[in-house]
Structures are given as C-alpha cells and as structure tokens.
C-alpha cells in the first residue's frame, strides 16, 4: 500500500469477521516494498517484525480488531509499504477488500511474514486481507487527515493496477507538491458497490452504518470528502429525498465528531449497465441539492470535472474507463485536480 505521509513510527490494525465463531492467531511484519519485485518482494534489510502488547503474535476474537505496537522505521511519503500477515491455522472466510487495484502475494504453507524472498509466494491476488489500517506518527508540519469516503469511484476501480492512480492518491500527490508547507495524509475509504442507505454482504455496511468506524474513527481525521449515492440510484432508484436524508445524517455525524465534510457531486453514468432516464433525474436532483443547499462545509464538483461538455450526461470519452461509470486514470486525475486545496486550511 502507498503511504501518503510518513514520519518514523507506524502501527497497524487488523480486523476479524464478526460472523465467525472462532478467533484467529496472527503474526505480522512491516517492510519497504519493491514496486516491481524480482527475486525479492521487499527492500533488503527493511523488514520489521510487528508485536502486539509485546508479543510476536495475537489472537483476535470474532468481530474484534487488534492494534500493534508502534514500529520504528523510516519510509518516505509515496513509498509502498509491504504488510505481511501469517495465520497459524485455517481462518475461514477472511475480512478482505475486494478491489485493491494492487498485486498482493499469498505464500505456500508456513510463516513467511518477514521473508525477504519472493520464492515462497506462489499465488497473486488483487485483494487485501485482514489489514484494516496503518497509522503513522504525525510530525509538526502534518495537518488533519482527509478521509475519502465513497464507493468504487473512490476505491479507484478500473484504474491501472499497481499504479496508485485512484483520485485519493492523486489528491495526496497534489498536497505533497503544494507550496503551503502543511501536509495532509489522505485515507481512502472507498468500497465498490457501497450505498448510502443499504448495506449488503457483497458491498459492505451502508455509508450511514460504517461512517463512525471508517471516517470519524480514522486516526487524525479532520476532513471528509463524501462521494456516494450513485449505487443507491443505479441499483434501486432510491428517491432523491431519501438519499439527501442520508447525507443529512452523515453531515450531522461528521459535525458531532468535530469533522468538516465536503459534498462531491455524483458523476455521469449514461451508457452504464444500470443507467435509466429516471435514475438520471434522481442524480440531477441530488447534485442540485449538493450544490445549493449549503448543508455541506464545502462542495467539490466532480460531475463538472469529468462530464463531456458536448454530452453532459456522459463521461468525457478521454476520462471513461470503458464501462461509462468509472473514470480511467486521466479521469481520476481530473477529479483530484478539481479539489480546491484551500478547503483544508482551516
């Protein structure tokens, strides 16, 4: 995973599925990753065994999470971090993030958590398993964390695998390059298929249900960018008034947690598999409310950033990944470029 901010201490959090009746035992390691691994997956000598309350392993009860002890290591911002996890027995269904847009490696049986060699890792996957979060110790020039909260478009679905070209990554790079002198970590909390109002086993808890955990609960959180609702429209044609009511609940939850929350307009989806004229009318009503209600602490107009000026119900062809819903890498960059960085100065 790409680190958008780094100092010299880090810790990790792993989570276990609520539905399982037995705990799992884990051992873990952190290392600096090689982007294109040849014989090694990590920078030689860069692996650090992780401890949990001083122990080299931890047992996590169903529905619980475990936070590691801090690890002292220096990794520059925008460096990929390799997180290795070893379970001593069968885990059953794993907590996982389906669309990592990153190549991950699964070993043959045995503890390879801090192995520097690629030889034991015989399977590749584009899922992240068990890992929930990596925290870093903030330095004096670090501002509040920005949480990108949304669905597959925030998750970076259909962006280039291994390129870290999701719009939250692009935003992090803009912030690092800005002359303001203050750096804001960016945390991507996008889940493909996620909806504001309704959860599912496949697409996760609803935005309302997971907000306190995945936004307000993020270490150092100060700002939230909310881009969600297109799946409520596409899957079930949820009326605009219900989606807006969901937004109002999320705004209230953000403010109660001391966070600023910025509303992002829903991007065009004509030509996608679940497009309908009725759904388009809902999208336009929702976007009108986002732009004009004043309910959010600020507005980010992603719709305007990626739509085709000649056909505004569609993505600009140069920004379309091909499914007419998800942007491509250029489209994600255009979204990041549309964010006014002054939103994060107060």
Secondary structure, DSSP 8 states (H G I E B T S, - for coil): -B-S---SEEEEEEE--TT-SS-EEEEEEEEEB-TT-SSBSB-TT--EEE-BTTBS-EEE-TT-EEE---EE----TT-BEEEEEEESS---S--EES---S-EEEESSS--TT--BSTTEEEEES-EESEEEEEE---TTB--EEEEEESHHHHTTTS-TTS--SHHHHHHHHHHHSTTS-B--EEEEE-TT--SS--BTTTBS-HHHHHIIIIITSTTEEEEEEE--HHHHHHH---HHHHHHHHHHHHHHHHHTT-EEEEE-----TTSTT--HHHHHHHHHHHHHHHHS--SSEEE-HHHHHEETTEEEEE-GGGB-SSSSSB-HHHHHHHHHTS-GGGG--
